């Protein structure tokens, strides 16, 4: 099953003409495409699925979703493997 994970947008940029950003997922930061949310700004919360921010959500909803996913142990893909 594939889920969209909430995160906070901490940086925006343009790479090869595409809107990109760094999103913080509870301490883990990943690069994501922002083309589907052109109005997203630093500080906004977005739902991310396979590297694409799909929609903006409010902070309270982001925290609820993140807590739910943690309780389901569905956040392992965000963990950085130990060397």
Secondary structure as UniProt FT lines:
FT   STRAND          5..15
FT   TURN            16..17
FT   STRAND          18..25
FT   TURN            26..27
FT   STRAND          28..33
FT   TURN            35..36
FT   TURN            38..39
FT   TURN            42..43
FT   STRAND          45..49
FT   TURN            50..51
FT   STRAND          52..57
FT   HELIX           59..71
FT   TURN            72..73
FT   HELIX           76..78
//
